[in-house]
Amino acid sequence: MGITHFLAIPFPILGHINPLLQFSQVLVTYGCKITFLSSDENYHKLKSACADAGHAKVIDSNIRLVSLPDGVDPEDDRKDQARVISTTINTMRVKLPKLIQDVNALDSENKISCILVTKNMGWALEVGRQLGIKGALFWPASATSLASFNSIQRLIDEGTIDSKTGLPTKKQEIQLSSNLPLMEAAAMPWYCLFNSFFFLHMKEEMQNLNLAERWLCNTTFDLETGAFSTSPKLLPVGPLMANDHSVLCSLWEEDRTCLQWLDLQPPQSVIYVSFGSMVSLKPNQFNELALGLDLLKRPFLWVVREDNGFGLNNAYEFQGSLGKVVGWAPQKKVLSHPAIACFISHCGWNSTIEGICNGVPFLCWPFCSDQLMNKTYICDVWKVGLGFDRDEKGLILKEEIKKKVEQLLGDEEIIERSSKLMEIIIKNKAQGDQNLNMFISWAKD
């Protein structure tokens, strides 16, 4: 037998590419070979990022980057996820069989053993099945959010949600299974994203994803115990960030000056603020956050992307003598820095795992998708963070920001629970490694 060869296919956004690339690096340390398929646009970004030797960005030689067009025109808005999903499926699906054939022709001893996809790329599992290739899902969010998507049809059949929109049929809390927490219907990950398109897409997508024989999640059994009883396919392989592997290429240039700046700050003094790669604040909310950080009179590190609609230059005006504003940060290094006191976060799963693994308490500012569900876990299940209250116009005011940061940093129990949760997660790593070994053996046979 040759070595296990995975064809990794992420949906072409940062929140899927980075976790799957990180997972690919981990698989390489287990002796696997990876062909990593991205859209043409992201392929060129990855190639140029990895050629930037000045930042010591590398991809292991056992990971080969390949690309296909995703059909998104240069003038199209890549934040329009509905458009990107539709064109990617329609364009890549017809070209994938030929790419697989070409990849296998290059190394006939080590043909592709398994196709590994993220959400929205389930169509590739169908292509793989037609070619007799095994399929697995790498889910870049929580196991609970996957369990919720997998429950869509049952919730429709029970009359809990509407079959066309996914909206709740009446005001009620939803419990996906007897050992999962009760959640507001609004916390379901399809509830506030792209209206009914995304709900109907995911209802169909779950049929594709069920073609995968394994569902891998960057989580641990102790973090989401209840989720693993909902499907035998679910396999916790985290925390992946704890693996020591090559430096990842980032599609976006990181401003590493913030690490030197953090070195100058007292221990547990800095408020870290980042809302991930997709979310943008409206100008009035942006101003309230800036004024709230100013009111605190504490050092803060604030990630403001250049494409946030308000402008990085405008944010620089707010940093004052205590703050540091950057366009993008090396987040894992930031969260592991002793100067960090807390994390004002959108509660995306990657950020949630990275914060937990470093024992950092959260202030939760979720927007959509699985972020509301993650906030429920952070605040109500794990109890390692607090949420913000909004005013009658839906704004989080500067006084509320100041109040909640001070409340969090004064709450010894939350800080202690954050440290304990970190210890539990790191202990879970052995089980994650064992599951990973089992998965690789299955993919190879």
C-alpha positions in Angstrom: 0.0 0.0 0.0 1.1 3.6 -0.7 0.7 6.5 1.7 -2.7 8.0 2.5 -3.4 10.7 0.0 -6.1 13.3 0.7 -7.6 15.7 -1.7 -8.6 18.7 0.5 -11.3 21.0 -0.8 -12.2 24.1 1.3 -15.0 26.5 0.5 -13.1 29.6 -0.8 -13.3 31.8 2.3 -10.6 32.4 4.9 -12.7 30.8 7.7 -12.6 27.5 5.8 -9.2 27.7 4.0 -7.1 28.4 7.1 -8.6 25.6 9.3 -8.4 23.0 6.5 -4.8 24.1 5.6 -3.9 23.8 9.3 -5.5 20.3 9.5 -3.6 19.3 6.3 -0.4 20.3 8.0 -1.3 18.1 10.9 -2.1 15.1 8.6 1.3 15.5 7.0 2.9 15.0 10.4 1.1 11.6 10.4 2.8 10.7 7.1 0.0 11.6 4.8 0.2 13.4 1.4 -2.2 16.3 0.6 -3.4 17.8 -2.6 -5.0 21.1 -1.6 -7.5 22.4 -4.0 -8.5 26.1 -3.9 -10.0 28.6 -6.3 -7.6 30.2 -8.8 -7.8 33.5 -6.9 -6.9 32.0 -3.5 -4.3 29.8 -5.1 -2.4 32.8 -6.3 -2.7 34.5 -2.9 -1.5 31.4 -1.1 1.4 31.0 -3.5 2.5 34.6 -3.1 2.1 34.4 0.7 4.2 31.3 0.9 6.9 32.8 -1.3 7.3 35.6 1.2 10.4 34.2 2.9 10.7 37.3 5.0 7.8 36.1 7.1 9.1 32.5 7.2 5.8 31.3 5.8 6.0 27.8 4.6 3.8 25.0 3.4 5.1 21.5 3.9 6.5 19.9 0.7 3.9 17.0 1.2 1.1 19.5 0.5 0.7 20.3 -3.2 -1.4 23.3 -4.1 -3.7 23.0 -7.1 -6.6 25.2 -8.3 -9.7 25.4 -10.4 -11.8 28.5 -11.3 -14.7 29.2 -9.0 -16.6 31.2 -11.6 -16.8 34.3 -9.5 -16.2 37.4 -11.7 -13.7 40.0 -10.6 -16.5 42.6 -10.4 -18.6 40.4 -8.1 -18.7 40.9 -4.4 -17.0 38.0 -2.7 -18.9 38.8 0.5 -22.1 37.8 -1.3 -21.9 34.2 0.0 -25.0 33.1 -1.9 -23.4 34.1 -5.2 -20.1 32.5 -4.3 -21.7 29.2 -3.2 -23.8 28.9 -6.4 -21.0 29.8 -8.9 -18.4 27.6 -7.1 -20.7 24.6 -7.2 -21.6 25.1 -10.8 -18.1 25.8 -12.0 -15.9 23.4 -10.0 -18.2 20.4 -10.1 -17.7 19.8 -13.9 -13.9 20.3 -13.7 -13.2 18.1 -10.7 -13.1 14.6 -12.3 -10.4 15.7 -14.8 -8.3 17.3 -12.0 -8.5 14.0 -10.0 -7.5 12.1 -13.1 -4.5 14.4 -13.6 -3.4 14.3 -10.0 -3.5 10.4 -9.9 -1.6 10.2 -13.2 1.3 12.1 -11.6 1.7 9.5 -8.8 0.0 6.2 -9.7 1.5 4.6 -6.6 -0.2 7.0 -4.3 -3.6 7.8 -5.8 -6.1 10.0 -3.9 -7.5 7.8 -1.1 -10.0 10.2 0.3 -11.7 13.5 -0.5 -11.9 15.9 2.5 -14.3 18.8 2.1 -15.6 21.7 4.2 -19.2 23.0 4.3 -20.7 24.0 1.0 -18.4 21.6 -0.9 -20.5 18.5 -0.4 -21.0 18.1 -4.1 -17.3 16.9 -4.3 -18.2 13.9 -2.2 -20.8 13.0 -4.8 -18.1 13.3 -7.5 -15.8 11.1 -5.4 -18.4 8.5 -4.8 -18.9 8.2 -8.6 -15.2 7.6 -8.9 -15.0 5.1 -6.0 -13.1 7.5 -3.7 -13.9 7.7 0.0 -15.2 11.0 1.4 -15.0 12.8 4.8 -16.1 16.2 6.1 -13.9 18.6 7.9 -16.4 20.9 9.7 -14.8 24.3 10.5 -17.4 25.1 13.2 -18.6 23.4 16.4 -20.0 19.8 16.5 -23.2 21.2 17.9 -23.7 23.5 14.9 -23.2 20.4 12.6 -25.7 18.5 14.7 -28.2 21.3 14.3 -27.9 21.4 10.5 -28.3 17.6 10.5 -31.6 18.1 12.5 -33.2 20.4 10.0 -35.5 17.8 8.4 -36.5 16.5 11.8 -37.3 20.0 13.1 -39.4 20.6 10.0 -41.2 17.3 10.4 -41.9 18.1 14.1 -43.4 21.5 13.0 -40.7 23.4 15.0 -39.3 25.4 12.1 -40.8 26.5 8.7 -39.7 24.3 5.8 -39.1 27.3 3.4 -37.3 29.8 5.7 -36.1 27.9 8.8 -37.8 30.4 11.0 -39.4 29.1 14.2 -43.1 28.4 13.9 -43.7 29.8 17.4 -41.6 31.4 20.1 -39.8 28.5 21.8 -36.5 27.2 22.8 -35.0 24.3 20.8 -33.2 21.3 22.3 -31.5 19.2 19.6 -31.2 16.2 21.8 -31.8 15.4 25.5 -28.2 16.1 26.5 -27.6 19.3 24.6 -28.4 22.7 26.0 -31.8 24.5 25.4 -31.2 27.3 22.9 -33.3 30.1 21.5 -34.5 29.4 18.0 -32.6 32.5 17.0 -29.4 30.8 17.9 -29.8 28.2 15.2 -26.9 28.8 12.7 -29.2 29.3 9.7 -31.5 31.8 11.4 -29.9 35.1 10.5 -27.7 34.3 7.5 -28.5 35.2 3.9 -32.3 34.9 4.6 -33.9 31.8 3.2 -31.2 31.0 0.5 -28.8 29.7 3.1 -31.3 27.7 4.9 -32.6 26.0 1.8 -29.0 25.5 0.6 -28.0 23.8 3.8 -31.1 21.6 3.9 -29.9 20.3 0.5 -26.2 20.4 1.4 -26.7 18.1 4.4 -27.8 15.4 2.0 -24.5 15.7 0.2 -22.5 15.9 3.5 -24.2 12.7 4.7 -22.3 11.0 1.8 -19.2 11.5 4.0 -18.5 8.5 6.2 -16.6 10.6 8.8 -17.4 14.1 10.2 -14.3 15.6 11.7 -14.6 18.5 14.1 -11.9 20.7 15.6 -13.4 20.2 19.1 -13.1 17.8 22.0 -15.4 15.4 23.7 -15.5 17.4 26.9 -16.3 20.7 25.2 -19.5 19.4 23.5 -20.2 16.0 25.0 -23.9 16.1 24.0 -23.2 16.7 20.4 -21.4 13.4 19.9 -24.5 11.3 20.8 -26.4 12.8 17.8 -24.5 10.9 15.1 -21.9 8.1 15.0 -20.1 9.9 12.2 -19.0 12.8 14.5 -15.3 12.5 15.5 -13.5 15.1 17.7 -9.9 15.6 16.5 -9.1 18.8 18.4 -7.7 20.9 19.7 -5.7 21.1 16.4 -4.1 24.4 17.3 -2.1 22.5 20.0 -0.2 20.6 17.4 3.3 21.9 16.7 3.7 22.1 13.0 5.0 24.4 10.2 4.0 28.0 10.2 0.9 28.5 8.1 0.7 30.7 5.1 -2.0 33.3 5.8 -4.0 34.7 2.9 -3.8 38.1 4.5 -0.7 39.9 5.6 -0.4 39.9 9.4 0.8 43.0 11.2 3.4 41.4 13.5 4.4 44.7 15.1 1.5 44.1 17.6 3.6 41.3 19.1 6.4 43.6 20.0 3.8 46.1 21.3 2.3 43.4 23.5 5.7 42.7 24.9 5.7 46.2 26.4 2.3 45.8 28.2 1.8 44.5 31.7 0.6 40.9 32.2 -3.2 40.4 31.7 -3.8 44.1 30.9 -4.7 44.2 27.2 -8.2 44.0 25.7 -8.0 42.1 22.4 -10.8 43.0 19.9 -11.3 41.1 16.6 -14.5 40.2 14.7 -12.9 37.7 12.2 -12.6 37.8 8.5 -16.2 38.4 7.4 -18.0 40.7 9.8 -18.0 44.6 9.5 -19.5 47.1 12.0 -21.7 49.9 10.9 -20.2 53.4 11.4 -22.4 54.3 14.4 -21.5 50.9 16.1 -17.9 51.3 15.2 -17.8 54.7 17.0 -19.5 53.3 20.1 -16.8 50.6 20.3 -14.0 53.1 19.8 -15.4 55.4 22.5 -16.0 52.4 24.8 -12.4 51.3 24.5 -11.3 54.9 25.2 -13.5 55.1 28.3 -11.8 52.0 29.8 -8.4 53.7 30.0 -6.8 50.3 29.5 -4.4 49.1 26.7 -6.3 47.5 23.8 -5.3 45.7 20.6 -8.0 46.2 17.9 -8.1 44.4 14.5 -9.8 46.6 11.9 -9.7 45.0 8.4 -9.1 47.4 5.5 -12.3 46.1 3.8 -14.5 46.8 6.8 -16.3 49.6 5.0 -15.2 52.2 7.6 -11.4 52.3 6.8 -8.3 51.3 8.8 -7.1 54.9 8.7 -10.2 56.1 10.5 -9.5 53.5 13.2 -6.0 54.8 13.7 -7.5 58.1 15.0 -8.9 56.2 17.9 -5.9 54.3 19.1 -4.6 57.1 21.3 -1.6 56.5 23.6 -3.0 53.2 25.1 -4.3 51.4 22.0 -2.8 49.6 19.0 -4.9 49.2 15.8 -3.8 46.7 13.1 -5.3 45.5 9.8 -4.9 41.8 10.6 -3.1 40.0 13.5 -1.3 36.6 14.1 -4.2 35.7 16.4 -2.9 32.5 17.9 0.3 34.3 19.0 -1.7 37.2 20.3 -4.1 35.0 22.4 -1.2 33.0 23.9 0.6 36.3 24.9 0.7 36.9 28.7 -0.4 40.5 28.2 -3.9 39.5 27.0 -6.6 40.0 29.6 -9.8 39.2 27.6 -11.1 38.8 24.1 -14.0 40.8 22.6 -15.0 38.4 19.9 -17.6 37.6 17.2 -17.5 34.0 18.6 -16.6 32.4 15.3 -15.5 28.8 16.1 -11.8 29.2 15.2 -11.6 32.2 17.5 -13.5 30.4 20.2 -11.2 27.4 20.2 -8.1 29.6 20.1 -9.3 31.7 23.0 -10.3 28.6 25.1 -6.9 26.9 24.4 -5.2 29.9 25.9 -7.5 30.3 28.9 -8.7 33.8 27.8 -12.1 34.9 29.0 -14.6 36.3 26.4 -16.9 39.2 25.8 -19.3 37.9 23.2 -20.4 40.0 20.3 -22.0 37.5 17.9 -23.5 38.5 14.5 -24.8 35.5 12.7 -24.3 31.8 11.6 -23.0 29.6 14.4 -21.7 32.6 16.4 -25.0 32.8 18.5 -24.8 29.1 19.4 -21.1 29.5 20.4 -22.1 32.4 22.6 -24.6 30.2 24.4 -21.8 27.7 25.1 -19.3 30.4 26.2 -21.8 32.2 28.5 -24.2 29.6 29.7 -22.5 26.1 29.4 -18.8 26.7 30.0 -19.4 30.1 31.8 -16.2 31.6 30.6 -17.6 34.9 29.2 -20.3 37.5 29.2 -22.5 38.9 26.5 -23.4 42.6 25.8 -26.9 44.1 26.1 -28.1 46.3 23.2 -30.2 49.5 23.4 -33.6 49.9 21.8 -32.0 50.7 18.4 -29.9 47.5 18.6 -26.6 49.3 19.4 -24.1 48.2 22.0 -23.3 51.5 23.7 -19.9 52.7 24.9 -21.1 52.6 28.6 -22.2 49.0 28.2 -18.8 48.1 26.7 -17.0 49.7 29.6 -19.3 48.1 32.2 -19.1 44.6 30.8 -15.3 44.6 30.4 -14.8 45.8 34.0 -17.4 43.2 35.2 -15.5 40.4 33.4 -12.1 41.4 34.5 -13.3 41.7 38.1 -14.9 38.2 38.1 -12.4 35.8 39.6 -14.7 32.8 39.0 -14.9 33.4 35.2 -11.1 33.9 35.1 -10.6 30.7 37.1 -13.1 28.7 34.9 -11.3 29.9 31.8 -8.0 28.4 33.1 -9.6 25.2 34.1 -11.3 24.8 30.7 -8.0 25.3 29.1 -6.5 22.5 31.1 -9.4 20.1 30.2 -9.0 20.9 26.5 -5.3 20.3 26.5 -5.8 16.9 28.3 -8.4 16.0 25.6 -5.6 16.3 22.9 -4.6 12.7 23.5 -8.1 11.5 22.5 -8.1 13.8 19.5 -4.8 12.3 18.3 -6.1 8.8 18.8 -9.2 9.6 16.7 -7.0 11.1 14.0 -4.9 7.9 13.8 -8.1 5.9 13.5 -9.4 8.2 10.7 -6.1 8.0 8.7 -6.2 4.2 8.9 -9.8 4.1 7.7 -9.0 6.5 4.8 -6.0 4.3 3.7 -7.7 0.9 3.8 
